[in-house]
């Protein structure tokens, strides 16, 4: 074994063939990597890492004594922060997928092009460097106070975890770094995106894109635009949303649903800040800041081969995880009062009396729909209440504490189905009509009752007007 004299963490090359180790070492040395550590005996790898952690490990699979598969899993379990690049003679796809599932950062075939080897190692080092910077920043933020609390006014909270997130946002918002926002449905990812944009000081707009349901062509056309003649019907040039977000922020939501082809485009965009409009072979650059969000568990998607590991590593460096409402129950009193006030104002009525038992009831509830569900529950209860006190029974029924009560409520609202079940479309139309009726035609209030945004309700109403009528029994 031999090591370079550089005090920084070394790049560890592991292969039972000295010629392979020597070849990779020469390529990396010529590229400026002068701190290399080599090992040709698989039994010495783990003891070596115990003595000195590596920055990156390049690992062969087929070796005597300890196989690369065993070492890959052991390194990933003991040193999850260390990227492992598998370099092997096998081009078997199943082996490559298996290695990625076990935590490999990258997979290369021996006799790899020098440029591919160098770029892979550089990318792994970059990811580690950013991760260290992120970890250090989080620690420092624990003791700091908010400089501009007005940027977070739309997020109602006194929760300490969220206060730390706010301080973290203030620290990185002025940079151009891509930020990953994760959290369950209804936790308020869009509000956090708005807060980041407000704190960034960027002069351009915040442009929002929901990528759920977009195929590869629609994804590219929506973001990148197209040139004239790019496809049938493309009669003129169309600017994409990236161009609209110039000098501003692009908020891309639901990226866990992106196709494999769209993930490649997103990775290229995030890394190079360049893109190609459909039908054009001339790249365009963007100065927009990227905020990426999902309610999916990306590590699980990566393990299942549904999400690119290199894209996930690139995005996770600056990750904001929004806790679900069940993990911030201390915010319930504030949120109940906030949404109660909004609902009363929207409906043009005085605030009702909130029974003290309501908080106890809600503390026992898991809120699978999180803050959005709480808002919908309160708007619904306020719109239905005839007395001066909010009814606990209304909340119990809406939260599903009694199946029999829920069925009774459906019958009272005119949704009993004595014959065959109606279609989902028919039910959706009836629900929208009921919400508009309770809201006296106010679409913003109706959207609150339905637990969707006013924009989403407006789109549904437009589709409904354009579609032919449908009877409930069809």
N, C-alpha and C positions, 0 to 999 in steps of 0.2 A: 504494500500500500504506500501511496505517496500523496502528499498534500501540497498545495500552493502556500506561499508565505503570507497571503492577504489575510488580515484578521477577521474579515467579514465571513458570514456563514458560507461554506463551500457548496459547490454543485457536486453531488455524489454520483459516480458512474459505476454501475454494478453489472458485470457480465463475466461468465466463466471463461470467455475467450479473450486473452490478453490483446490480440490483434484488434478486436472490436473496440475494446476500451481505449486502446492507443489511437485508433482512427477517430473516434468521437472526441477524444481529448484534444487532438490536433485541430479539429474543426472549431471547437469552442475556444481554444487558446488563440487561434488566429482571429476570432471575432471579438477578442478582448476579455474573455473569461479567464482570468489568471489564478483563480482560487478553485482548484479542482481537487477532488478526493476520489481515488479509484479503489475498487474492490473486486477481486476475481474469485473470491470464496464466499458463497452464499451464507455460510455459517457465521461469518464475521460481520454481516450487515447490521444486525440488531445491536450487538455489543458496541459496534462503531458509533451508531446513532445515540446510544446511551452516553457515550463519552463526549460527543460533539454533534449537535443537531445540524442537519443539512438544510440549505436553502431550497434545493430541489433535488429529487432523486430520479435518475434515469435507470430503469430496471428491466433486465431481461426476464423472460418467463421460463424458458426451458433450461434449467440448471441442475446439476447434481446436488445432493444433500437437501437443501431447502429450495422448493420451487418458487418461481416468481409469484405465482398465485398466492402462496402462503405468505410470502414477504409483503406483497401488496396489501393484503388484509391486515397483517400485523402492524405495518407502518401506519395505515389509515386509522386503525384503532388506537394506537399509542400516540401518534403524532398527526392528528387530523389537519393541523395547520400546514403540513409539509406537502406540497404538490408532488405527485408521483407520475412520471411520464414513462409509459411502457414502450420499450424498444425491442421488438422481437422479430424472429424470422418468419413467423406464421402470419399469413394474410387472412386467416379464417375470420369471417364476420362474426360468428357466434362468440369466438374468443374475445374479439374486440369489444362486443357488447357486454360480455361478462366482466371484463376488466373495468369498463366504465361504471358498471353497476356496483363494483366493489370499491369504487372511489378513485379510479385513475383520472388524472387531470387531462391526459392526452394519450393517444395510441399511435405509434409509428412503426413502420416496417423497416427492418435492417437494410442497409445500403440506402438509407433515406437521403434525400437531397440536403446538402449542407444548409441551404437557406431555410428549409423546413425545420431542421433540427435547431438552428439558431433562433428562429422566430418562436418556436415552441417553448424553449427555455426562457427567452426574454419575457414572453407573455406570462409564464408561471411566476417569474420573479416580480413582475409588475403587480400581479394579483396579491402576492404576499406583502409587498411594500404598502399597497393601498390598505390591506387588512390591518397592518400594524398601525398605520396612521389613524385609521378609524377607531381602533381599540383605545389608543392613547387619547384621542379626542373625547370619547365617551367618558373616560375616567375624569378628565379635567372638567367636564360640564356639570358633574354632580354638585360642585360647590358654587356655581355661578347663578346669577339672577338674570331674568329676561331684560333685554335692552329695550325692546319694543313690543310690549304685551298687546298692543292694538292689532298686530298682525294675526293674532290668534283669537280675536274676539268672537268669531263665529263658532268656536269649539268650546262648548260649555263644560267646564271641568274644574275640579280642585285636586284631582288625583295626582300623586307624586310622580308616578311613572310617566304620565303625560307631560308633566312639567319638565322632566328630564328630556323628553323627546322635543319639546319646544326649544329648549336651550341648544340641543343638538342641531335643530333646524336653523336657528339663528347663526350658528357657526359655519354651516356649510352652504346656506342659501346664497350668499354672494359669489360662490365659486361656480364653475361651469360643470361640476361633476354630475354624472347621472345618478339619480336616486331611485331605489326600489322601495315602493310602499306596499306592504303586505298586511292583510287582515281579513277577517271573515266578512261575509256580505253584511252590509248595514253598519259597519263600524265608522264610516265617514272618511274613506280614503280621498274622496274628491275635495272635502274641506281641508284636508292636510295639504293637498296639492295647491289649493288656492292660497294657503298660508305660506307655503314655500315660495310661491311666485311673488306674493306681496313682500316677503322679507328679502327677496333677491335684489330688489331695486331695478329690475330689468324694465326697459322702456317699452318693449314689444308686448303683445297680448299673450294671455294664457289660452292656448288652443287645446280643446279636449276631444279625444278620439276614443270611442269604445270599439275595441277590435273583436269583440265577441260576434261570431257569425260571419266575419269577413273571410272569404276565401283568399287565396294568394293574389289573384288578379285585383280584387277589390281592395285588399290591403295596400298593395303597391300603388294603385290608382288614387286611393284616398290620401295617402301620405305623400307620394312623390309626384302625382299628377301625370299627364301624358302629353305627347306631342301629336300633332295632326296626323291622322292615318294610323295611329298606334294599333287600332283594332276597328272592326266594323262599327260604324256609327260615330267614331271619333273624328268629327268634322273640323274641329279646331283645337288649339292648344288649351290645356286645362292646368291651372296652378294647383299643386297639392297643398295639403294643410301644413307641410313643413315650411313652405314658402310663406304662408300666412303667419307662421310662428316666428318669423325672422326677428331677431333681437329680443325675443320673448321666451316662452316656455311651451313645450309640447307635452301634454299629459296623455299618455297612452295607457288606457285601462284594459283589464282582462287579457293580459298577454299570455296567460296560461292556456288559452284556447287557440293560440296561433298554430298554423300548419308548420311542418318542418321547413318548407321553402321560405315562408315568411320569417321564421326564426333566423334563418341565414341572412336575410335582408336586414333584419333588425340588428344582428351582431355586427354586420359590416357598417351600418349606419352609426352605431354607438362607438365603434372603434375608430373609424376613419372620418366620421362626420361628413361623409359623402354619400350621394345616392344618384340613381339614374331614373329619370322619368320614363314611363312606359313608352317604348318606341324610339328612345333616344340612346345613342352610344356615347354621349358626352356627359361626364359626371358633373354634378352640381354640389356645392358645399353649403352647409348651414351653420349658423351661429346660435341656433335655438338650444335651449337647455332641455334635457330629457328627464321627465318624471314617468316612471314605469310602475304600474300597479297590477295586482292580481289578488283574488281571494282563494286561489289554489295553493296547495302545498308544493312548491317547486322542487324541494329535495325528493319528494315522493315521485313526482313526474320525471325527474332526472333518473332515478333508480329504475323506473319502469320504461325508460327509453323514449318517453313522450316529449321530453324537453332537453335541448342541447346543454350538455354539461359546461362547455366553454362559454356559452351565453349566460348561464346561471352564475358562473364564477365572475364573469365581467359585471353582472348586475348587482351581486350581493355585497360588493365592497361597502357601499353606503346604503344600508337597508334600514327602513323605519318600519317596525312591526307595531301596528296599532292593536292594543289589547281589546278583546271582546268585552262587552258590557258586563258579563258575569264576573270578570276579573277587576272591575272598577265599580263595584256596588256602592262605594262611598259617594259616587256622583249621582245616584238616583234622586235624592232630594232636590238637587239643583236642576236636574233634567226634567223631573216631573213639573216643577214650578215653571221652568222655561217653556215647555211645550204646552202647559196649561194656559199660560199667558198668550202664546201665539194663537192657540185654537180659539180662545175667547175673543181676541182681537179680530181674527179672521171672520168669526161668525157674528161679530157685532153685539156681543153680550158681556155682562159682568162676569168676573171670575167666580166660579162655584167654590163651595167649601170642599176641601179635600179631606176625607176621613183619615185619621192617623193609621188605621188598619191597612190602608192602601200600600204604604211603604213596606209593611211586614209581608203583605201578599207578594209584592214585586221582588223582595229580597229572596223569596223562596222559588222564584221563577228563573229559568236558565236563559231566556231571551235568545233563542236561536237566530232571530233576525236583528239582534243587537239594537243600537240606538234608533235605527229606522223603524223597527217594530214598535219600540216604546212610543215614538212619535205617533205612529198610526193608531196605537191603542188609545192614547189620550185624545187625539182628534176625534176618533170614533165615539168615545164616551161622552165628550163635551157636546158633540152634535146631536146626540140622542137624548141627553138628559133634560127632563122637564122640570125637575125640582131644583132646589138651591144647593143640594149636596150630591157630589159624584157618587154613582152607585157602584158598590163593590161587586155586585152581581154581574154588572155589565163587563167588568174586567175579568171576573172568573170565567165567564162564558167565552169571552174572546181569547183567553189564554188557555182554553181547553181543559179546565180542571174538572169538567163534567161533560161527558159525551152526550148524555141525555139532554142536558140544558142546551148544548150547542144545537142539537137536532130541533129542539123546541124553537130556538131563536131563528133557525133557518126557515121553519114553517111560518113564523110570524112575519118574516120579511118577504114572504112570497116565493121562497125557493124550495118548496116541497115538490118532490117528483113522484107522483103516484104511478106513473107509467114508466116507460123506458127512459134511461138517462139522456139528458140533452147533450149537445156537443159542447166542447170547451169554448168555441167561439161564441155560441149563444150565451153561455154563462158569463163570459167576459163582458159582452154587451149589456146584460142585465145588471152586473155589478157596477159598471160605469154609469148606467142610468140611475141606479140607486144612490151612488155617491153624489152625482150631480143634483139629484133631488134633495138630498140632505143638506148639500152645500148651497142650495138655492141658485144653482147655475154657476157658482164661482169655481172655475177650473182649478185654481190654486188650492182651495180648500178641499175639493174633491180628490185631488192628487194626494193630499195629506192623508185623507181617509183611506185611500187605497194603498198607501205606502210606496208610492212612486213619485217621480219628479213631475212638475207641470209640463215639462217638455215631452216626457214619455206619454203622458195622457193626451197631449195635443196630437202627437203622432198617431196614437190609437184612434182618436176621433176622426182624423183625416182618412185613415185607412177604412174606417167604418163607413164614412160618407161615400167613399169610392167603391165599396164592395156591394154586391147584390144582397138583398135581405135574406135571412135564414130563419126558418121556424125551429122551435125548440126540439121537435121530435125527429129532426133529420140530422 
